[in-house]
């Protein structure tokens, strides 16, 4: 009985492994897409935060003064 199970497992082992790998591809794609989206969101939120900080400084001190300090850096 054990030998029969071993023979069946050997025969179908590759097919089962291929099926599991094929089913894992969409999950890996989903995880990769979520990671990329998170990185883009973080990046653009940082850019937006910097943009609005500069706008607030321009309203307070004037566009020319902020630009002059930026160019001095």
PDB file of N, CA, C, O and CB in Angstrom:
ATOM      1  N   UNK A   1       0.821  -1.188   0.000  1.00  0.00           N
ATOM      2  CA  UNK A   1       0.000   0.000   0.000  1.00  0.00           C
ATOM      3  C   UNK A   1       0.876   1.268   0.000  1.00  0.00           C
ATOM      4  O   UNK A   1       0.621   2.210  -0.751  1.00  0.00           O
ATOM      5  CB  UNK A   1      -0.940  -0.011   1.213  1.00  0.00           C
ATOM      6  N   UNK A   2       1.890   1.272   0.838  1.00  0.00           N
ATOM      7  CA  UNK A   2       2.798   2.422   0.908  1.00  0.00           C
ATOM      8  C   UNK A   2       3.509   2.606  -0.423  1.00  0.00           C
ATOM      9  O   UNK A   2       3.701   3.730  -0.888  1.00  0.00           O
ATOM     10  CB  UNK A   2       3.830   2.242   2.047  1.00  0.00           C
ATOM     11  N   UNK A   3       3.892   1.500  -1.025  1.00  0.00           N
ATOM     12  CA  UNK A   3       4.588   1.573  -2.311  1.00  0.00           C
ATOM     13  C   UNK A   3       3.670   2.152  -3.386  1.00  0.00           C
ATOM     14  O   UNK A   3       4.109   2.956  -4.208  1.00  0.00           O
ATOM     15  CB  UNK A   3       5.092   0.179  -2.734  1.00  0.00           C
ATOM     16  N   UNK A   4       2.399   1.748  -3.384  1.00  0.00           N
ATOM     17  CA  UNK A   4       1.431   2.285  -4.345  1.00  0.00           C
ATOM     18  C   UNK A   4       1.275   3.794  -4.183  1.00  0.00           C
ATOM     19  O   UNK A   4       1.257   4.531  -5.169  1.00  0.00           O
ATOM     20  CB  UNK A   4       0.068   1.596  -4.176  1.00  0.00           C
ATOM     21  N   UNK A   5       1.166   4.239  -2.964  1.00  0.00           N
ATOM     22  CA  UNK A   5       1.045   5.685  -2.693  1.00  0.00           C
ATOM     23  C   UNK A   5       2.302   6.415  -3.149  1.00  0.00           C
ATOM     24  O   UNK A   5       2.213   7.511  -3.700  1.00  0.00           O
ATOM     25  CB  UNK A   5       0.795   5.946  -1.182  1.00  0.00           C
ATOM     26  N   UNK A   6       3.462   5.826  -2.928  1.00  0.00           N
ATOM     27  CA  UNK A   6       4.719   6.443  -3.352  1.00  0.00           C
ATOM     28  C   UNK A   6       4.786   6.556  -4.867  1.00  0.00           C
ATOM     29  O   UNK A   6       5.249   7.570  -5.389  1.00  0.00           O
ATOM     30  CB  UNK A   6       5.915   5.640  -2.831  1.00  0.00           C
ATOM     31  N   UNK A   7       4.327   5.526  -5.585  1.00  0.00           N
ATOM     32  CA  UNK A   7       4.336   5.562  -7.048  1.00  0.00           C
ATOM     33  C   UNK A   7       3.378   6.637  -7.556  1.00  0.00           C
ATOM     34  O   UNK A   7       3.709   7.385  -8.477  1.00  0.00           O
ATOM     35  CB  UNK A   7       3.953   4.180  -7.631  1.00  0.00           C
ATOM     36  N   UNK A   8       2.195   6.713  -6.956  1.00  0.00           N
ATOM     37  CA  UNK A   8       1.211   7.737  -7.368  1.00  0.00           C
ATOM     38  C   UNK A   8       1.747   9.134  -7.065  1.00  0.00           C
ATOM     39  O   UNK A   8       1.609  10.041  -7.885  1.00  0.00           O
ATOM     40  CB  UNK A   8      -0.154   7.518  -6.647  1.00  0.00           C
ATOM     41  N   UNK A   9       2.345   9.310  -5.915  1.00  0.00           N
ATOM     42  CA  UNK A   9       2.900  10.615  -5.542  1.00  0.00           C
ATOM     43  C   UNK A   9       4.013  11.024  -6.499  1.00  0.00           C
ATOM     44  O   UNK A   9       4.110  12.191  -6.876  1.00  0.00           O
ATOM     45  CB  UNK A   9       3.430  10.583  -4.097  1.00  0.00           C
ATOM     46  N   UNK A  10       4.860  10.061  -6.896  1.00  0.00           N
ATOM     47  CA  UNK A  10       5.932  10.369  -7.849  1.00  0.00           C
ATOM     48  C   UNK A  10       5.362  10.794  -9.193  1.00  0.00           C
ATOM     49  O   UNK A  10       5.878  11.705  -9.840  1.00  0.00           O
ATOM     50  CB  UNK A  10       6.854   9.159  -8.031  1.00  0.00           C
ATOM     51  N   UNK A  11       4.299  10.130  -9.603  1.00  0.00           N
ATOM     52  CA  UNK A  11       3.722  10.428 -10.917  1.00  0.00           C
ATOM     53  C   UNK A  11       3.032  11.787 -10.937  1.00  0.00           C
ATOM     54  O   UNK A  11       3.162  12.531 -11.909  1.00  0.00           O
ATOM     55  CB  UNK A  11       2.730   9.343 -11.315  1.00  0.00           C
ATOM     56  N   UNK A  12       2.309  12.113  -9.887  1.00  0.00           N
ATOM     57  CA  UNK A  12       1.545  13.352  -9.873  1.00  0.00           C
ATOM     58  C   UNK A  12       2.254  14.488  -9.144  1.00  0.00           C
ATOM     59  O   UNK A  12       1.753  15.612  -9.122  1.00  0.00           O
ATOM     60  CB  UNK A  12       0.209  13.112  -9.241  1.00  0.00           C
ATOM     61  N   UNK A  13       3.397  14.217  -8.556  1.00  0.00           N
ATOM     62  CA  UNK A  13       4.106  15.245  -7.789  1.00  0.00           C
ATOM     63  C   UNK A  13       4.471  16.450  -8.624  1.00  0.00           C
ATOM     64  O   UNK A  13       4.296  17.581  -8.170  1.00  0.00           O
ATOM     65  CB  UNK A  13       5.350  14.670  -7.181  1.00  0.00           C
ATOM     66  N   UNK A  14       4.971  16.248  -9.825  1.00  0.00           N
ATOM     67  CA  UNK A  14       5.376  17.361 -10.694  1.00  0.00           C
ATOM     68  C   UNK A  14       4.159  18.155 -11.124  1.00  0.00           C
ATOM     69  O   UNK A  14       4.200  19.385 -11.152  1.00  0.00           O
ATOM     70  CB  UNK A  14       6.142  16.844 -11.932  1.00  0.00           C
ATOM     71  N   UNK A  15       3.072  17.468 -11.462  1.00  0.00           N
ATOM     72  CA  UNK A  15       1.862  18.155 -11.894  1.00  0.00           C
ATOM     73  C   UNK A  15       1.275  18.997 -10.770  1.00  0.00           C
ATOM     74  O   UNK A  15       0.830  20.122 -10.995  1.00  0.00           O
ATOM     75  CB  UNK A  15       0.831  17.149 -12.389  1.00  0.00           C
ATOM     76  N   UNK A  16       1.277  18.452  -9.568  1.00  0.00           N
ATOM     77  CA  UNK A  16       0.764  19.194  -8.417  1.00  0.00           C
ATOM     78  C   UNK A  16       1.653  20.407  -8.146  1.00  0.00           C
ATOM     79  O   UNK A  16       1.151  21.496  -7.869  1.00  0.00           O
ATOM     80  CB  UNK A  16       0.686  18.283  -7.163  1.00  0.00           C
ATOM     81  N   UNK A  17       2.957  20.224  -8.223  1.00  0.00           N
ATOM     82  CA  UNK A  17       3.874  21.338  -7.989  1.00  0.00           C
ATOM     83  C   UNK A  17       3.678  22.424  -9.046  1.00  0.00           C
ATOM     84  O   UNK A  17       3.717  23.611  -8.723  1.00  0.00           O
ATOM     85  CB  UNK A  17       5.335  20.847  -7.992  1.00  0.00           C
ATOM     86  N   UNK A  18       3.471  22.034 -10.295  1.00  0.00           N
ATOM     87  CA  UNK A  18       3.226  23.028 -11.356  1.00  0.00           C
ATOM     88  C   UNK A  18       1.914  23.760 -11.126  1.00  0.00           C
ATOM     89  O   UNK A  18       1.816  24.966 -11.353  1.00  0.00           O
ATOM     90  CB  UNK A  18       3.211  22.352 -12.739  1.00  0.00           C
ATOM     91  N   UNK A  19       0.905  23.021 -10.673  1.00  0.00           N
ATOM     92  CA  UNK A  19      -0.391  23.655 -10.399  1.00  0.00           C
ATOM     93  C   UNK A  19      -0.271  24.667  -9.260  1.00  0.00           C
ATOM     94  O   UNK A  19      -0.807  25.772  -9.344  1.00  0.00           O
ATOM     95  CB  UNK A  19      -1.452  22.587 -10.051  1.00  0.00           C
ATOM     96  N   UNK A  20       0.427  24.286  -8.205  1.00  0.00           N
ATOM     97  CA  UNK A  20       0.623  25.203  -7.072  1.00  0.00           C
ATOM     98  C   UNK A  20       1.399  26.432  -7.523  1.00  0.00           C
ATOM     99  O   UNK A  20       1.068  27.550  -7.127  1.00  0.00           O
ATOM    100  CB  UNK A  20       1.368  24.495  -5.910  1.00  0.00           C
ATOM    101  N   UNK A  21       2.421  26.243  -8.341  1.00  0.00           N
ATOM    102  CA  UNK A  21       3.203  27.382  -8.840  1.00  0.00           C
ATOM    103  C   UNK A  21       2.342  28.281  -9.719  1.00  0.00           C
ATOM    104  O   UNK A  21       2.429  29.506  -9.626  1.00  0.00           O
ATOM    105  CB  UNK A  21       4.433  26.892  -9.630  1.00  0.00           C
ATOM    106  N   UNK A  22       1.512  27.682 -10.572  1.00  0.00           N
ATOM    107  CA  UNK A  22       0.646  28.478 -11.441  1.00  0.00           C
ATOM    108  C   UNK A  22      -0.381  29.259 -10.631  1.00  0.00           C
ATOM    109  O   UNK A  22      -0.726  30.385 -10.988  1.00  0.00           O
ATOM    110  CB  UNK A  22      -0.061  27.579 -12.456  1.00  0.00           C
ATOM    111  N   UNK A  23      -0.866  28.679  -9.559  1.00  0.00           N
ATOM    112  CA  UNK A  23      -1.841  29.373  -8.719  1.00  0.00           C
ATOM    113  C   UNK A  23      -1.178  30.451  -7.872  1.00  0.00           C
ATOM    114  O   UNK A  23      -1.842  31.391  -7.437  1.00  0.00           O
ATOM    115  CB  UNK A  23      -2.570  28.378  -7.820  1.00  0.00           C
ATOM    116  N   UNK A  24       0.110  30.327  -7.635  1.00  0.00           N
ATOM    117  CA  UNK A  24       0.819  31.314  -6.821  1.00  0.00           C
ATOM    118  C   UNK A  24       1.168  32.569  -7.616  1.00  0.00           C
ATOM    119  O   UNK A  24       1.393  33.623  -7.022  1.00  0.00           O
ATOM    120  CB  UNK A  24       2.086  30.703  -6.247  1.00  0.00           C
ATOM    121  N   UNK A  25       1.217  32.479  -8.945  1.00  0.00           N
ATOM    122  CA  UNK A  25       1.610  33.619  -9.770  1.00  0.00           C
ATOM    123  C   UNK A  25       0.694  34.822  -9.565  1.00  0.00           C
ATOM    124  O   UNK A  25       1.209  35.922  -9.364  1.00  0.00           O
ATOM    125  CB  UNK A  25       1.614  33.223 -11.233  1.00  0.00           C
ATOM    126  N   UNK A  26      -0.634  34.681  -9.603  1.00  0.00           N
ATOM    127  CA  UNK A  26      -1.481  35.856  -9.374  1.00  0.00           C
ATOM    128  C   UNK A  26      -1.291  36.468  -7.984  1.00  0.00           C
ATOM    129  O   UNK A  26      -1.329  37.688  -7.829  1.00  0.00           O
ATOM    130  CB  UNK A  26      -2.934  35.483  -9.563  1.00  0.00           C
ATOM    131  N   UNK A  27      -1.089  35.622  -6.983  1.00  0.00           N
ATOM    132  CA  UNK A  27      -0.875  36.145  -5.635  1.00  0.00           C
ATOM    133  C   UNK A  27       0.428  36.927  -5.556  1.00  0.00           C
ATOM    134  O   UNK A  27       0.491  37.970  -4.905  1.00  0.00           O
ATOM    135  CB  UNK A  27      -0.867  35.006  -4.614  1.00  0.00           C
ATOM    136  N   UNK A  28       1.459  36.430  -6.213  1.00  0.00           N
ATOM    137  CA  UNK A  28       2.742  37.152  -6.227  1.00  0.00           C
ATOM    138  C   UNK A  28       2.608  38.464  -6.989  1.00  0.00           C
ATOM    139  O   UNK A  28       3.175  39.481  -6.589  1.00  0.00           O
ATOM    140  CB  UNK A  28       3.855  36.282  -6.860  1.00  0.00           C
ATOM    141  N   UNK A  29       1.855  38.442  -8.089  1.00  0.00           N
ATOM    142  CA  UNK A  29       1.617  39.667  -8.846  1.00  0.00           C
ATOM    143  C   UNK A  29       0.848  40.691  -8.031  1.00  0.00           C
ATOM    144  O   UNK A  29       1.140  41.886  -8.080  1.00  0.00           O
ATOM    145  CB  UNK A  29       0.865  39.356 -10.123  1.00  0.00           C
ATOM    146  N   UNK A  30      -0.132  40.218  -7.286  1.00  0.00           N
ATOM    147  CA  UNK A  30      -0.914  41.110  -6.433  1.00  0.00           C
ATOM    148  C   UNK A  30      -0.027  41.738  -5.360  1.00  0.00           C
ATOM    149  O   UNK A  30      -0.100  42.942  -5.111  1.00  0.00           O
ATOM    150  CB  UNK A  30      -2.083  40.346  -5.780  1.00  0.00           C
ATOM    151  N   UNK A  31       0.799  40.927  -4.738  1.00  0.00           N
ATOM    152  CA  UNK A  31       1.688  41.442  -3.690  1.00  0.00           C
ATOM    153  C   UNK A  31       2.686  42.441  -4.276  1.00  0.00           C
ATOM    154  O   UNK A  31       2.950  43.483  -3.675  1.00  0.00           O
ATOM    155  CB  UNK A  31       2.439  40.280  -2.994  1.00  0.00           C
ATOM    156  N   UNK A  32       3.240  42.125  -5.449  1.00  0.00           N
ATOM    157  CA  UNK A  32       4.178  43.052  -6.095  1.00  0.00           C
ATOM    158  C   UNK A  32       3.505  44.359  -6.484  1.00  0.00           C
ATOM    159  O   UNK A  32       4.073  45.436  -6.302  1.00  0.00           O
ATOM    160  CB  UNK A  32       4.792  42.406  -7.330  1.00  0.00           C
ATOM    161  N   UNK A  33       2.291  44.262  -7.019  1.00  0.00           N
ATOM    162  CA  UNK A  33       1.541  45.471  -7.380  1.00  0.00           C
ATOM    163  C   UNK A  33       1.230  46.331  -6.168  1.00  0.00           C
ATOM    164  O   UNK A  33       1.330  47.556  -6.225  1.00  0.00           O
ATOM    165  CB  UNK A  33       0.248  45.098  -8.085  1.00  0.00           C
ATOM    166  N   UNK A  34       0.854  45.690  -5.074  1.00  0.00           N
ATOM    167  CA  UNK A  34       0.567  46.433  -3.844  1.00  0.00           C
ATOM    168  C   UNK A  34       1.819  47.136  -3.328  1.00  0.00           C
ATOM    169  O   UNK A  34       1.749  48.271  -2.857  1.00  0.00           O
ATOM    170  CB  UNK A  34       0.007  45.490  -2.765  1.00  0.00           C
ATOM    171  N   UNK A  35       2.955  46.467  -3.416  1.00  0.00           N
ATOM    172  CA  UNK A  35       4.214  47.078  -2.975  1.00  0.00           C
ATOM    173  C   UNK A  35       4.564  48.292  -3.829  1.00  0.00           C
ATOM    174  O   UNK A  35       4.945  49.337  -3.301  1.00  0.00           O
ATOM    175  CB  UNK A  35       5.357  46.053  -3.029  1.00  0.00           C
ATOM    176  N   UNK A  36       4.436  48.156  -5.135  1.00  0.00           N
ATOM    177  CA  UNK A  36       4.744  49.269  -6.041  1.00  0.00           C
ATOM    178  C   UNK A  36       3.794  50.437  -5.792  1.00  0.00           C
ATOM    179  O   UNK A  36       4.224  51.590  -5.755  1.00  0.00           O
ATOM    180  CB  UNK A  36       4.654  48.813  -7.515  1.00  0.00           C
ATOM    181  N   UNK A  37       2.501  50.144  -5.620  1.00  0.00           N
ATOM    182  CA  UNK A  37       1.535  51.207  -5.342  1.00  0.00           C
ATOM    183  C   UNK A  37       1.873  51.929  -4.049  1.00  0.00           C
ATOM    184  O   UNK A  37       1.784  53.155  -3.978  1.00  0.00           O
ATOM    185  CB  UNK A  37       0.121  50.639  -5.267  1.00  0.00           C
ATOM    186  N   UNK A  38       2.258  51.182  -3.035  1.00  0.00           N
ATOM    187  CA  UNK A  38       2.621  51.798  -1.756  1.00  0.00           C
ATOM    188  C   UNK A  38       3.831  52.707  -1.913  1.00  0.00           C
ATOM    189  O   UNK A  38       3.863  53.803  -1.354  1.00  0.00           O
ATOM    190  CB  UNK A  38       2.908  50.721  -0.704  1.00  0.00           C
ATOM    191  N   UNK A  39       4.828  52.255  -2.674  1.00  0.00           N
ATOM    192  CA  UNK A  39       6.018  53.087  -2.894  1.00  0.00           C
ATOM    193  C   UNK A  39       5.666  54.367  -3.637  1.00  0.00           C
ATOM    194  O   UNK A  39       6.141  55.441  -3.270  1.00  0.00           O
ATOM    195  CB  UNK A  39       7.081  52.308  -3.675  1.00  0.00           C
ATOM    196  N   UNK A  40       4.837  54.271  -4.682  1.00  0.00           N
ATOM    197  CA  UNK A  40       4.429  55.464  -5.422  1.00  0.00           C
ATOM    198  C   UNK A  40       3.628  56.409  -4.549  1.00  0.00           C
ATOM    199  O   UNK A  40       3.854  57.619  -4.577  1.00  0.00           O
ATOM    200  CB  UNK A  40       3.615  55.077  -6.646  1.00  0.00           C
ATOM    201  N   UNK A  41       2.690  55.871  -3.770  1.00  0.00           N
ATOM    202  CA  UNK A  41       1.880  56.718  -2.892  1.00  0.00           C
ATOM    203  C   UNK A  41       2.769  57.455  -1.906  1.00  0.00           C
ATOM    204  O   UNK A  41       2.615  58.662  -1.717  1.00  0.00           O
ATOM    205  CB  UNK A  41       0.830  55.880  -2.140  1.00  0.00           C
ATOM    206  N   UNK A  42       3.692  56.749  -1.278  1.00  0.00           N
ATOM    207  CA  UNK A  42       4.604  57.395  -0.319  1.00  0.00           C
ATOM    208  C   UNK A  42       5.420  58.491  -0.994  1.00  0.00           C
ATOM    209  O   UNK A  42       5.578  59.582  -0.445  1.00  0.00           O
ATOM    210  CB  UNK A  42       5.548  56.355   0.316  1.00  0.00           C
ATOM    211  N   UNK A  43       5.934  58.199  -2.181  1.00  0.00           N
ATOM    212  CA  UNK A  43       6.746  59.189  -2.895  1.00  0.00           C
ATOM    213  C   UNK A  43       5.936  60.440  -3.205  1.00  0.00           C
ATOM    214  O   UNK A  43       6.371  61.555  -2.916  1.00  0.00           O
ATOM    215  CB  UNK A  43       7.304  58.589  -4.193  1.00  0.00           C
ATOM    216  N   UNK A  44       4.761  60.258  -3.793  1.00  0.00           N
ATOM    217  CA  UNK A  44       3.989  61.424  -4.210  1.00  0.00           C
ATOM    218  C   UNK A  44       3.400  62.180  -3.023  1.00  0.00           C
ATOM    219  O   UNK A  44       3.177  63.387  -3.120  1.00  0.00           O
ATOM    220  CB  UNK A  44       2.879  61.001  -5.149  1.00  0.00           C
ATOM    221  N   UNK A  45       3.146  61.510  -1.921  1.00  0.00           N
ATOM    222  CA  UNK A  45       2.727  62.232  -0.713  1.00  0.00           C
ATOM    223  C   UNK A  45       3.869  63.094  -0.183  1.00  0.00           C
ATOM    224  O   UNK A  45       3.640  64.218   0.263  1.00  0.00           O
ATOM    225  CB  UNK A  45       2.255  61.242   0.377  1.00  0.00           C
ATOM    226  N   UNK A  46       5.088  62.581  -0.228  1.00  0.00           N
ATOM    227  CA  UNK A  46       6.241  63.384   0.186  1.00  0.00           C
ATOM    228  C   UNK A  46       6.418  64.598  -0.725  1.00  0.00           C
ATOM    229  O   UNK A  46       6.679  65.705  -0.253  1.00  0.00           O
ATOM    230  CB  UNK A  46       7.519  62.528   0.182  1.00  0.00           C
ATOM    231  N   UNK A  47       6.274  64.381  -2.039  1.00  0.00           N
ATOM    232  CA  UNK A  47       6.403  65.489  -2.996  1.00  0.00           C
ATOM    233  C   UNK A  47       5.321  66.535  -2.739  1.00  0.00           C
ATOM    234  O   UNK A  47       5.599  67.734  -2.735  1.00  0.00           O
ATOM    235  CB  UNK A  47       6.311  64.968  -4.455  1.00  0.00           C
ATOM    236  N   UNK A  48       4.088  66.078  -2.525  1.00  0.00           N
ATOM    237  CA  UNK A  48       2.983  67.010  -2.265  1.00  0.00           C
ATOM    238  C   UNK A  48       3.218  67.776  -0.966  1.00  0.00           C
ATOM    239  O   UNK A  48       2.953  68.976  -0.902  1.00  0.00           O
ATOM    240  CB  UNK A  48       1.640  66.253  -2.200  1.00  0.00           C
ATOM    241  N   UNK A  49       3.708  67.101   0.065  1.00  0.00           N
ATOM    242  CA  UNK A  49       3.982  67.767   1.340  1.00  0.00           C
ATOM    243  C   UNK A  49       5.020  68.880   1.136  1.00  0.00           C
ATOM    244  O   UNK A  49       4.847  69.994   1.629  1.00  0.00           O
ATOM    245  CB  UNK A  49       4.482  66.739   2.401  1.00  0.00           C
ATOM    246  N   UNK A  50       6.098  68.566   0.405  1.00  0.00           N
ATOM    247  CA  UNK A  50       7.121  69.582   0.126  1.00  0.00           C
ATOM    248  C   UNK A  50       6.565  70.728  -0.700  1.00  0.00           C
ATOM    249  O   UNK A  50       6.901  71.886  -0.452  1.00  0.00           O
ATOM    250  CB  UNK A  50       8.305  68.958  -0.598  1.00  0.00           C
ATOM    251  N   UNK A  51       5.719  70.424  -1.679  1.00  0.00           N
ATOM    252  CA  UNK A  51       5.118  71.460  -2.527  1.00  0.00           C
ATOM    253  C   UNK A  51       4.304  72.444  -1.686  1.00  0.00           C
ATOM    254  O   UNK A  51       4.429  73.659  -1.842  1.00  0.00           O
ATOM    255  CB  UNK A  51       4.224  70.819  -3.611  1.00  0.00           C
ATOM    256  N   UNK A  52       3.471  71.909  -0.798  1.00  0.00           N
ATOM    257  CA  UNK A  52       2.618  72.800  -0.013  1.00  0.00           C
ATOM    258  C   UNK A  52       3.392  73.540   1.070  1.00  0.00           C
ATOM    259  O   UNK A  52       2.978  74.620   1.491  1.00  0.00           O
ATOM    260  CB  UNK A  52       1.490  72.014   0.616  1.00  0.00           C
ATOM    261  N   UNK A  53       4.499  72.982   1.524  1.00  0.00           N
ATOM    262  CA  UNK A  53       5.365  73.721   2.448  1.00  0.00           C
ATOM    263  C   UNK A  53       5.972  74.921   1.724  1.00  0.00           C
ATOM    264  O   UNK A  53       6.009  76.026   2.264  1.00  0.00           O
ATOM    265  CB  UNK A  53       6.486  72.800   3.019  1.00  0.00           C
ATOM    266  N   UNK A  54       6.444  74.697   0.506  1.00  0.00           N
ATOM    267  CA  UNK A  54       7.023  75.800  -0.276  1.00  0.00           C
ATOM    268  C   UNK A  54       5.959  76.857  -0.565  1.00  0.00           C
ATOM    269  O   UNK A  54       6.235  78.053  -0.472  1.00  0.00           O
ATOM    270  CB  UNK A  54       7.631  75.273  -1.603  1.00  0.00           C
ATOM    271  N   UNK A  55       4.753  76.429  -0.913  1.00  0.00           N
ATOM    272  CA  UNK A  55       3.673  77.401  -1.180  1.00  0.00           C
ATOM    273  C   UNK A  55       3.359  78.237   0.050  1.00  0.00           C
ATOM    274  O   UNK A  55       3.143  79.445  -0.052  1.00  0.00           O
ATOM    275  CB  UNK A  55       2.401  76.677  -1.647  1.00  0.00           C
ATOM    276  N   UNK A  56       3.335  77.590   1.224  1.00  0.00           N
ATOM    277  CA  UNK A  56       3.072  78.332   2.454  1.00  0.00           C
ATOM    278  C   UNK A  56       4.189  79.342   2.719  1.00  0.00           C
ATOM    279  O   UNK A  56       3.918  80.470   3.132  1.00  0.00           O
ATOM    280  CB  UNK A  56       2.929  77.364   3.648  1.00  0.00           C
ATOM    281  N   UNK A  57       5.447  78.944   2.483  1.00  0.00           N
ATOM    282  CA  UNK A  57       6.560  79.878   2.658  1.00  0.00           C
ATOM    283  C   UNK A  57       6.470  81.026   1.657  1.00  0.00           C
ATOM    284  O   UNK A  57       6.767  82.170   2.001  1.00  0.00           O
ATOM    285  CB  UNK A  57       7.903  79.149   2.505  1.00  0.00           C
ATOM    286  N   UNK A  58       6.060  80.732   0.415  1.00  0.00           N
ATOM    287  CA  UNK A  58       5.917  81.790  -0.595  1.00  0.00           C
ATOM    288  C   UNK A  58       4.835  82.782  -0.204  1.00  0.00           C
ATOM    289  O   UNK A  58       4.993  83.984  -0.422  1.00  0.00           O
ATOM    290  CB  UNK A  58       5.596  81.186  -1.965  1.00  0.00           C
ATOM    291  N   UNK A  59       3.738  82.302   0.367  1.00  0.00           N
ATOM    292  CA  UNK A  59       2.684  83.231   0.799  1.00  0.00           C
ATOM    293  C   UNK A  59       3.160  84.103   1.961  1.00  0.00           C
ATOM    294  O   UNK A  59       2.788  85.272   2.060  1.00  0.00           O
ATOM    295  CB  UNK A  59       1.417  82.454   1.210  1.00  0.00           C
ATOM    296  N   UNK A  60       3.974  83.533   2.826  1.00  0.00           N
ATOM    297  CA  UNK A  60       4.413  84.271   3.998  1.00  0.00           C
ATOM    298  C   UNK A  60       5.550  85.254   3.668  1.00  0.00           C
ATOM    299  O   UNK A  60       5.526  86.401   4.114  1.00  0.00           O
ATOM    300  CB  UNK A  60       4.861  83.297   5.080  1.00  0.00           C
ATOM    301  N   UNK A  61       6.552  84.799   2.882  1.00  0.00           N
ATOM    302  CA  UNK A  61       7.754  85.610   2.671  1.00  0.00           C
ATOM    303  C   UNK A  61       7.905  86.139   1.253  1.00  0.00           C
ATOM    304  O   UNK A  61       8.804  86.937   0.986  1.00  0.00           O
ATOM    305  CB  UNK A  61       8.961  84.809   3.020  1.00  0.00           C
ATOM    306  N   UNK A  62       7.052  85.715   0.350  1.00  0.00           N
ATOM    307  CA  UNK A  62       7.162  86.150  -1.038  1.00  0.00           C
ATOM    308  C   UNK A  62       7.902  85.130  -1.881  1.00  0.00           C
ATOM    309  O   UNK A  62       8.829  84.459  -1.425  1.00  0.00           O
ATOM    310  CB  UNK A  62       7.863  87.493  -1.117  1.00  0.00           C
ATOM    311  N   UNK A  63       7.463  85.036  -3.123  1.00  0.00           N
ATOM    312  CA  UNK A  63       8.016  84.029  -4.024  1.00  0.00           C
ATOM    313  C   UNK A  63       9.504  84.272  -4.304  1.00  0.00           C
ATOM    314  O   UNK A  63      10.291  83.327  -4.359  1.00  0.00           O
ATOM    315  CB  UNK A  63       7.233  84.016  -5.336  1.00  0.00           C
ATOM    316  N   UNK A  64       9.877  85.518  -4.478  1.00  0.00           N
ATOM    317  CA  UNK A  64      11.269  85.833  -4.805  1.00  0.00           C
ATOM    318  C   UNK A  64      12.216  85.474  -3.665  1.00  0.00           C
ATOM    319  O   UNK A  64      13.299  84.939  -3.899  1.00  0.00           O
ATOM    320  CB  UNK A  64      11.408  87.311  -5.142  1.00  0.00           C
ATOM    321  N   UNK A  65      11.804  85.769  -2.423  1.00  0.00           N
ATOM    322  CA  UNK A  65      12.661  85.482  -1.268  1.00  0.00           C
ATOM    323  C   UNK A  65      12.868  83.973  -1.111  1.00  0.00           C
ATOM    324  O   UNK A  65      13.982  83.523  -0.844  1.00  0.00           O
ATOM    325  CB  UNK A  65      12.045  86.072   0.022  1.00  0.00           C
ATOM    326  N   UNK A  66      11.802  83.197  -1.277  1.00  0.00           N
ATOM    327  CA  UNK A  66      11.911  81.745  -1.158  1.00  0.00           C
ATOM    328  C   UNK A  66      12.788  81.196  -2.282  1.00  0.00           C
ATOM    329  O   UNK A  66      13.617  80.315  -2.053  1.00  0.00           O
ATOM    330  CB  UNK A  66      10.510  81.087  -1.191  1.00  0.00           C
ATOM    331  N   UNK A  67      12.604  81.716  -3.489  1.00  0.00           N
ATOM    332  CA  UNK A  67      13.414  81.274  -4.618  1.00  0.00           C
ATOM    333  C   UNK A  67      14.891  81.617  -4.398  1.00  0.00           C
ATOM    334  O   UNK A  67      15.767  80.813  -4.717  1.00  0.00           O
ATOM    335  CB  UNK A  67      12.907  81.914  -5.919  1.00  0.00           C
ATOM    336  N   UNK A  68      15.164  82.788  -3.862  1.00  0.00           N
ATOM    337  CA  UNK A  68      16.551  83.189  -3.610  1.00  0.00           C
ATOM    338  C   UNK A  68      17.210  82.270  -2.578  1.00  0.00           C
ATOM    339  O   UNK A  68      18.364  81.874  -2.746  1.00  0.00           O
ATOM    340  CB  UNK A  68      16.607  84.652  -3.128  1.00  0.00           C
ATOM    341  N   UNK A  69      16.491  81.936  -1.528  1.00  0.00           N
ATOM    342  CA  UNK A  69      17.056  81.046  -0.517  1.00  0.00           C
ATOM    343  C   UNK A  69      17.272  79.655  -1.101  1.00  0.00           C
ATOM    344  O   UNK A  69      18.277  79.004  -0.815  1.00  0.00           O
ATOM    345  CB  UNK A  69      16.138  80.973   0.718  1.00  0.00           C
ATOM    346  N   UNK A  70      16.321  79.201  -1.925  1.00  0.00           N
ATOM    347  CA  UNK A  70      16.448  77.877  -2.557  1.00  0.00           C
ATOM    348  C   UNK A  70      17.689  77.834  -3.453  1.00  0.00           C
ATOM    349  O   UNK A  70      18.449  76.866  -3.423  1.00  0.00           O
ATOM    350  CB  UNK A  70      15.174  77.539  -3.388  1.00  0.00           C
ATOM    351  N   UNK A  71      17.887  78.872  -4.236  1.00  0.00           N
ATOM    352  CA  UNK A  71      19.045  78.918  -5.127  1.00  0.00           C
ATOM    353  C   UNK A  71      20.349  79.015  -4.345  1.00  0.00           C
ATOM    354  O   UNK A  71      21.382  78.533  -4.810  1.00  0.00           O
ATOM    355  CB  UNK A  71      18.926  80.097  -6.088  1.00  0.00           C
ATOM    356  N   UNK A  72      20.317  79.625  -3.172  1.00  0.00           N
ATOM    357  CA  UNK A  72      21.518  79.730  -2.333  1.00  0.00           C
ATOM    358  C   UNK A  72      21.901  78.373  -1.743  1.00  0.00           C
ATOM    359  O   UNK A  72      23.070  78.121  -1.451  1.00  0.00           O
ATOM    360  CB  UNK A  72      21.294  80.748  -1.204  1.00  0.00           C
ATOM    361  N   UNK A  73      20.900  77.502  -1.570  1.00  0.00           N
ATOM    362  CA  UNK A  73      21.198  76.180  -1.024  1.00  0.00           C
ATOM    363  C   UNK A  73      21.901  75.351  -2.061  1.00  0.00           C
ATOM    364  O   UNK A  73      22.242  74.197  -1.801  1.00  0.00           O
ATOM    365  CB  UNK A  73      19.924  75.474  -0.552  1.00  0.00           C
TER     366      UNK A  73
END
